Amino acid sequence: MGNKRNIFIAAFVLLLAAGGWFWYQSAEREKEQSAHELKLSGNVDVREVSLAFRGSDRVGELLVAEGDTVKKGQVLARLETKELALTLARTRADVAAQQSLVELLHNGTRPEEIRRAEETLNAARANSEFAESVMIRRQQVYDESEGVSRQELERAISQAAEAAAQTAAAEQAYEEAVAGPRAEEIAQAEAKLESLRQELARQEYLMSETALIAPSDGVIRSRLLEVGDMASPQLAVFKLSLNDKKWVRAYVRETDLGKVHEGQKAQVIIDSFLKEPIEGQVGYISGTAEFTPKTVQTDDLRTSLLYEIRVYVTDTDNRLRLGMPATVRVAL
């Protein structure tokens, strides 16, 4: 019985010695490791974009939901476009009509139009000559024998003047037909055509803006509007978490602040992938202390100061999530 007790005691002592030795070795390894790296705890932070439409109208279509992974350039939603489509069709018609007018002015007057103007001029001249001859005869009769009334004479004079005016107008129309459009008229028509084209381009741009496009690869974190809601530039439709650059926000004690610097290599480890660290580097070190009294009045408080650092990583496998706890190991 005594031997068994002694054996038990010896085994217990041996176990304690082994545990102590293991603890000592672990402590030594931890101490040696701490001399070569700085271990910190923090949380994952990501950039988010609030996506809103440029114009104001009803939401016509939503193509993604919360949690969906999207690619840069992917269409996420669309506005109703009926009113803008009608305006766009009218502007296109105006551009086509003005283009035809510019081409007409550049081509000049057709020979058929010149011939018609010449015929009109000849007819006006003949009519003017006849009216003038009637006026002359009645004037002679009135002067010699007063064989016509004063009223008939004045009517003949008026008809002759009217025929002369019509002849002058026909001559001007014929000259314009022969000369063709003036340079100023062509320039004015071309300027109006350019103005219509610019308006068409503006409306086409507004039509393209009725589609909400993902600016970068990411994950939809929030869907804030639904189909039928009234959208505007002030109302976000989605919140998009970007995948291009993520970081872990951690805090360093004042006593360890001198051990870290921008560009220093680091590793980020999360609980789901303990053996697969994500490589990164220190990209930001705060110039002011965090979570401390406004004034440091003792040495103990001074050594308790904490400074924010950010370790930036490229998370190609999209493992990191906003707010996720993570361990940071900074190589010294």
C-alpha positions as a Python dict, from the first residue, in 0.01 Angstrom:
ca = {
    (1, 'M'): (0, 0, 0),
    (2, 'G'): (279, 236, 92),
    (3, 'N'): (465, 159, -229),
    (4, 'K'): (159, 248, -438),
    (5, 'R'): (125, 573, -251),
    (6, 'N'): (489, 657, -306),
    (7, 'I'): (458, 574, -673),
    (8, 'F'): (152, 797, -700),
    (9, 'I'): (330, 1084, -527),
    (10, 'A'): (637, 1039, -746),
    (11, 'A'): (421, 1038, -1059),
    (12, 'F'): (239, 1350, -941),
    (13, 'V'): (568, 1528, -870),
    (14, 'L'): (701, 1419, -1207),
    (15, 'L'): (384, 1548, -1375),
    (16, 'L'): (418, 1880, -1196),
    (17, 'A'): (782, 1902, -1301),
    (18, 'A'): (690, 1824, -1663),
    (19, 'G'): (413, 2082, -1654),
    (20, 'G'): (648, 2338, -1508),
    (21, 'W'): (910, 2262, -1765),
    (22, 'F'): (650, 2287, -2045),
    (23, 'W'): (522, 2614, -1904),
    (24, 'Y'): (877, 2746, -1878),
    (25, 'Q'): (956, 2647, -2238),
    (26, 'S'): (632, 2800, -2360),
    (27, 'A'): (703, 3118, -2172),
    (28, 'E'): (1053, 3129, -2316),
    (29, 'R'): (920, 3073, -2669),
    (30, 'E'): (658, 3338, -2614),
    (31, 'K'): (921, 3574, -2479),
    (32, 'E'): (1151, 3502, -2773),
    (33, 'Q'): (865, 3542, -3017),
    (34, 'S'): (755, 3870, -2859),
    (35, 'A'): (1105, 4001, -2914),
    (36, 'H'): (1064, 3951, -3290),
    (37, 'E'): (699, 4047, -3339),
    (38, 'L'): (427, 4261, -3189),
    (39, 'K'): (92, 4088, -3134),
    (40, 'L'): (-218, 4307, -3141),
    (41, 'S'): (-594, 4260, -3151),
    (42, 'G'): (-828, 4462, -3368),
    (43, 'N'): (-1130, 4465, -3597),
    (44, 'V'): (-1170, 4457, -3973),
    (45, 'D'): (-1277, 4778, -4144),
    (46, 'V'): (-1374, 4825, -4510),
    (47, 'R'): (-1461, 5110, -4742),
    (48, 'E'): (-1828, 5151, -4826),
    (49, 'V'): (-1993, 5348, -5106),
    (50, 'S'): (-2348, 5483, -5094),
    (51, 'L'): (-2490, 5439, -5444),
    (52, 'A'): (-2767, 5674, -5562),
    (53, 'F'): (-2919, 5766, -5897),
    (54, 'R'): (-2821, 6094, -6062),
    (55, 'G'): (-3180, 6178, -6154),
    (56, 'S'): (-3516, 6170, -5978),
    (57, 'D'): (-3781, 5920, -6082),
    (58, 'R'): (-3944, 5600, -5966),
    (59, 'V'): (-3728, 5291, -5923),
    (60, 'G'): (-3824, 5060, -6208),
    (61, 'E'): (-3598, 4762, -6149),
    (62, 'L'): (-3365, 4627, -5878),
    (63, 'L'): (-3128, 4355, -5998),
    (64, 'V'): (-2932, 4266, -5680),
    (65, 'A'): (-3008, 4200, -5315),
    (66, 'E'): (-2820, 4220, -4985),
    (67, 'G'): (-2521, 3987, -4973),
    (68, 'D'): (-2479, 3964, -5350),
    (69, 'T'): (-2126, 3989, -5487),
    (70, 'V'): (-2105, 4235, -5777),
    (71, 'K'): (-1842, 4324, -6035),
    (72, 'K'): (-1726, 4664, -6156),
    (73, 'G'): (-1954, 4789, -6435),
    (74, 'Q'): (-2244, 4559, -6341),
    (75, 'V'): (-2594, 4712, -6364),
    (76, 'L'): (-2752, 4712, -6018),
    (77, 'A'): (-3081, 4897, -6075),
    (78, 'R'): (-3276, 5106, -6327),
    (79, 'L'): (-3517, 5398, -6312),
    (80, 'E'): (-3838, 5427, -6512),
    (81, 'T'): (-3750, 5597, -6844),
    (82, 'K'): (-4078, 5650, -7035),
    (83, 'E'): (-4082, 6032, -7009),
    (84, 'L'): (-3714, 6064, -7095),
    (85, 'A'): (-3755, 5826, -7391),
    (86, 'L'): (-4033, 6044, -7536),
    (87, 'T'): (-3819, 6358, -7499),
    (88, 'L'): (-3526, 6179, -7659),
    (89, 'A'): (-3736, 6071, -7960),
    (90, 'R'): (-3859, 6428, -8015),
    (91, 'T'): (-3505, 6566, -8002),
    (92, 'R'): (-3385, 6306, -8253),
    (93, 'A'): (-3664, 6415, -8489),
    (94, 'D'): (-3561, 6781, -8449),
    (95, 'V'): (-3199, 6691, -8530),
    (96, 'A'): (-3307, 6503, -8844),
    (97, 'A'): (-3523, 6796, -8963),
    (98, 'Q'): (-3247, 7050, -8905),
    (99, 'Q'): (-2995, 6825, -9079),
    (100, 'S'): (-3218, 6818, -9387),
    (101, 'L'): (-3242, 7197, -9384),
    (102, 'V'): (-2863, 7235, -9365),
    (103, 'E'): (-2819, 6997, -9658),
    (104, 'L'): (-3080, 7192, -9853),
    (105, 'L'): (-2895, 7519, -9794),
    (106, 'H'): (-2562, 7366, -9893),
    (107, 'N'): (-2704, 7225, -10216),
    (108, 'G'): (-2832, 7570, -10321),
    (109, 'T'): (-3140, 7654, -10531),
    (110, 'R'): (-3257, 7388, -10776),
    (111, 'P'): (-3280, 7481, -11149),
    (112, 'E'): (-3656, 7421, -11141),
    (113, 'E'): (-3695, 7681, -10866),
    (114, 'I'): (-3484, 7931, -11063),
    (115, 'R'): (-3705, 7880, -11369),
    (116, 'R'): (-4020, 7930, -11162),
    (117, 'A'): (-3877, 8251, -11015),
    (118, 'E'): (-3791, 8373, -11364),
    (119, 'E'): (-4142, 8297, -11492),
    (120, 'T'): (-4294, 8478, -11196),
    (121, 'L'): (-4068, 8776, -11267),
    (122, 'N'): (-4167, 8787, -11634),
    (123, 'A'): (-4535, 8770, -11545),
    (124, 'A'): (-4492, 9049, -11288),
    (125, 'R'): (-4312, 9269, -11543),
    (126, 'A'): (-4583, 9214, -11803),
    (127, 'N'): (-4853, 9296, -11550),
    (128, 'S'): (-4662, 9606, -11440),
    (129, 'E'): (-4619, 9728, -11797),
    (130, 'F'): (-4990, 9679, -11866),
    (131, 'A'): (-5093, 9860, -11546),
    (132, 'E'): (-4855, 10145, -11626),
    (133, 'S'): (-4990, 10181, -11981),
    (134, 'V'): (-5350, 10191, -11847),
    (135, 'M'): (-5248, 10457, -11596),
    (136, 'I'): (-5083, 10668, -11871),
    (137, 'R'): (-5387, 10653, -12102),
    (138, 'R'): (-5631, 10748, -11826),
    (139, 'Q'): (-5405, 11030, -11717),
    (140, 'Q'): (-5403, 11167, -12075),
    (141, 'V'): (-5783, 11139, -12106),
    (142, 'Y'): (-5832, 11302, -11771),
    (143, 'D'): (-5593, 11587, -11857),
    (144, 'E'): (-5741, 11652, -12205),
    (145, 'S'): (-6114, 11612, -12163),
    (146, 'E'): (-6182, 11480, -11820),
    (147, 'G'): (-6336, 11177, -11989),
    (148, 'V'): (-6261, 10965, -11682),
    (149, 'S'): (-6335, 11041, -11324),
    (150, 'R'): (-6075, 11130, -11068),
    (151, 'Q'): (-6159, 10808, -10884),
    (152, 'E'): (-6086, 10593, -11194),
    (153, 'L'): (-5756, 10773, -11244),
    (154, 'E'): (-5648, 10714, -10885),
    (155, 'R'): (-5747, 10346, -10914),
    (156, 'A'): (-5526, 10311, -11223),
    (157, 'I'): (-5235, 10485, -11047),
    (158, 'S'): (-5274, 10252, -10746),
    (159, 'Q'): (-5285, 9940, -10965),
    (160, 'A'): (-4971, 10051, -11148),
    (161, 'A'): (-4785, 10109, -10817),
    (162, 'E'): (-4898, 9770, -10684),
    (163, 'A'): (-4783, 9597, -11004),
    (164, 'A'): (-4445, 9777, -10982),
    (165, 'A'): (-4403, 9657, -10619),
    (166, 'Q'): (-4485, 9298, -10718),
    (167, 'T'): (-4228, 9325, -10997),
    (168, 'A'): (-3963, 9447, -10753),
    (169, 'A'): (-4040, 9159, -10516),
    (170, 'A'): (-4024, 8907, -10802),
    (171, 'E'): (-3687, 9052, -10913),
    (172, 'Q'): (-3549, 9014, -10558),
    (173, 'A'): (-3679, 8656, -10535),
    (174, 'Y'): (-3520, 8572, -10871),
    (175, 'E'): (-3186, 8722, -10769),
    (176, 'E'): (-3193, 8527, -10441),
    (177, 'A'): (-3276, 8206, -10628),
    (178, 'V'): (-2983, 8258, -10864),
    (179, 'A'): (-2741, 8354, -10585),
    (180, 'G'): (-2851, 8074, -10353),
    (181, 'P'): (-2847, 8083, -9969),
    (182, 'R'): (-2621, 8338, -9802),
    (183, 'A'): (-2324, 8224, -9592),
    (184, 'E'): (-2487, 8374, -9283),
    (185, 'E'): (-2802, 8165, -9333),
    (186, 'I'): (-2596, 7846, -9370),
    (187, 'A'): (-2392, 7932, -9058),
    (188, 'Q'): (-2709, 8000, -8859),
    (189, 'A'): (-2864, 7668, -8965),
    (190, 'E'): (-2543, 7479, -8884),
    (191, 'A'): (-2522, 7643, -8540),
    (192, 'K'): (-2879, 7541, -8462),
    (193, 'L'): (-2802, 7186, -8578),
    (194, 'E'): (-2498, 7170, -8347),
    (195, 'S'): (-2708, 7299, -8057),
    (196, 'L'): (-2966, 7025, -8117),
    (197, 'R'): (-2691, 6762, -8136),
    (198, 'Q'): (-2550, 6877, -7803),
    (199, 'E'): (-2896, 6860, -7647),
    (200, 'L'): (-2937, 6509, -7788),
    (201, 'A'): (-2603, 6406, -7637),
    (202, 'R'): (-2710, 6547, -7301),
    (203, 'Q'): (-3037, 6356, -7307),
    (204, 'E'): (-2860, 6035, -7411),
    (205, 'Y'): (-2625, 6081, -7116),
    (206, 'L'): (-2922, 6128, -6883),
    (207, 'M'): (-3073, 5810, -7025),
    (208, 'S'): (-2752, 5619, -6951),
    (209, 'E'): (-2761, 5754, -6595),
    (210, 'T'): (-3096, 5583, -6535),
    (211, 'A'): (-2893, 5264, -6490),
    (212, 'L'): (-2709, 5238, -6156),
    (213, 'I'): (-2363, 5090, -6220),
    (214, 'A'): (-2128, 4929, -5967),
    (215, 'P'): (-1814, 5150, -5948),
    (216, 'S'): (-1597, 4863, -5821),
    (217, 'D'): (-1602, 4499, -5719),
    (218, 'G'): (-1776, 4451, -5386),
    (219, 'V'): (-2061, 4309, -5181),
    (220, 'I'): (-2407, 4463, -5139),
    (221, 'R'): (-2438, 4538, -4767),
    (222, 'S'): (-2770, 4724, -4763),
    (223, 'R'): (-3064, 4762, -5002),
    (224, 'L'): (-3236, 5084, -4899),
    (225, 'L'): (-3508, 5132, -5166),
    (226, 'E'): (-3756, 4905, -5340),
    (227, 'V'): (-3926, 4902, -5683),
    (228, 'G'): (-4179, 5184, -5697),
    (229, 'D'): (-3997, 5405, -5447),
    (230, 'M'): (-3913, 5759, -5557),
    (231, 'A'): (-3536, 5789, -5605),
    (232, 'S'): (-3326, 6105, -5597),
    (233, 'P'): (-2956, 6198, -5578),
    (234, 'Q'): (-2997, 6245, -5202),
    (235, 'L'): (-3136, 5893, -5139),
    (236, 'A'): (-2896, 5598, -5150),
    (237, 'V'): (-3030, 5283, -5314),
    (238, 'F'): (-2749, 5048, -5203),
    (239, 'K'): (-2449, 5047, -4974),
    (240, 'L'): (-2159, 4868, -5142),
    (241, 'S'): (-1867, 4725, -4946),
    (242, 'L'): (-1554, 4749, -5165),
    (243, 'N'): (-1318, 4455, -5204),
    (244, 'D'): (-1015, 4639, -5336),
    (245, 'K'): (-859, 4740, -5002),
    (246, 'K'): (-939, 4637, -4646),
    (247, 'W'): (-763, 4704, -4319),
    (248, 'V'): (-757, 4599, -3956),
    (249, 'R'): (-785, 4875, -3699),
    (250, 'A'): (-570, 4796, -3393),
    (251, 'Y'): (-419, 4991, -3103),
    (252, 'V'): (-57, 5004, -2984),
    (253, 'R'): (58, 5099, -2636),
    (254, 'E'): (276, 5404, -2604),
    (255, 'T'): (569, 5184, -2494),
    (256, 'D'): (548, 4985, -2821),
    (257, 'L'): (483, 5281, -3051),
    (258, 'G'): (849, 5317, -3143),
    (259, 'K'): (857, 4958, -3271),
    (260, 'V'): (616, 5017, -3560),
    (261, 'H'): (641, 5233, -3870),
    (262, 'E'): (457, 5282, -4199),
    (263, 'G'): (533, 5012, -4455),
    (264, 'Q'): (623, 4752, -4191),
    (265, 'K'): (520, 4396, -4280),
    (266, 'A'): (240, 4237, -4083),
    (267, 'Q'): (8, 3938, -4083),
    (268, 'V'): (-365, 3932, -4017),
    (269, 'I'): (-513, 3615, -3865),
    (270, 'I'): (-884, 3546, -3813),
    (271, 'D'): (-1043, 3268, -3610),
    (272, 'S'): (-1181, 3088, -3916),
    (273, 'F'): (-836, 3055, -4077),
    (274, 'L'): (-585, 3033, -3791),
    (275, 'K'): (-320, 2866, -4005),
    (276, 'E'): (-370, 3084, -4314),
    (277, 'P'): (-257, 3439, -4230),
    (278, 'I'): (-323, 3723, -4473),
    (279, 'E'): (-17, 3927, -4559),
    (280, 'G'): (-31, 4304, -4516),
    (281, 'Q'): (158, 4609, -4401),
    (282, 'V'): (121, 4898, -4162),
    (283, 'G'): (-24, 5188, -4357),
    (284, 'Y'): (-132, 5439, -4094),
    (285, 'I'): (-21, 5538, -3744),
    (286, 'S'): (-228, 5790, -3551),
    (287, 'G'): (-53, 6104, -3435),
    (288, 'T'): (-277, 6136, -3128),
    (289, 'A'): (-362, 5899, -2845),
    (290, 'E'): (-696, 5721, -2818),
    (291, 'F'): (-917, 5631, -2518),
    (292, 'T'): (-706, 5817, -2265),
    (293, 'P'): (-754, 6110, -2023),
    (294, 'K'): (-727, 6456, -2176),
    (295, 'T'): (-418, 6528, -1964),
    (296, 'V'): (-151, 6285, -1846),
    (297, 'Q'): (-75, 6353, -1482),
    (298, 'T'): (119, 6040, -1381),
    (299, 'D'): (379, 5808, -1531),
    (300, 'D'): (132, 5518, -1513),
    (301, 'L'): (-117, 5705, -1729),
    (302, 'R'): (152, 5800, -1976),
    (303, 'T'): (250, 5438, -2036),
    (304, 'S'): (-117, 5347, -2079),
    (305, 'L'): (-164, 5567, -2386),
    (306, 'L'): (-297, 5384, -2694),
    (307, 'Y'): (-239, 5482, -3057),
    (308, 'E'): (-441, 5360, -3353),
    (309, 'I'): (-268, 5181, -3638),
    (310, 'R'): (-413, 5035, -3956),
    (311, 'V'): (-279, 4724, -4123),
    (312, 'Y'): (-384, 4718, -4489),
    (313, 'V'): (-435, 4386, -4667),
    (314, 'T'): (-550, 4265, -5008),
    (315, 'D'): (-823, 4012, -4936),
    (316, 'T'): (-839, 3828, -5270),
    (317, 'D'): (-1050, 3545, -5119),
    (318, 'N'): (-1292, 3792, -4957),
    (319, 'R'): (-1255, 3635, -4612),
    (320, 'L'): (-1267, 3953, -4409),
    (321, 'R'): (-1600, 4104, -4306),
    (322, 'L'): (-1679, 4443, -4158),
    (323, 'G'): (-1629, 4439, -3778),
    (324, 'M'): (-1473, 4092, -3769),
    (325, 'P'): (-1218, 4046, -3485),
    (326, 'A'): (-865, 3973, -3600),
    (327, 'T'): (-516, 3923, -3462),
    (328, 'V'): (-233, 4130, -3604),
    (329, 'R'): (128, 4016, -3589),
    (330, 'V'): (372, 4294, -3677),
    (331, 'A'): (722, 4176, -3761),
    (332, 'L'): (987, 4371, -3567),
}
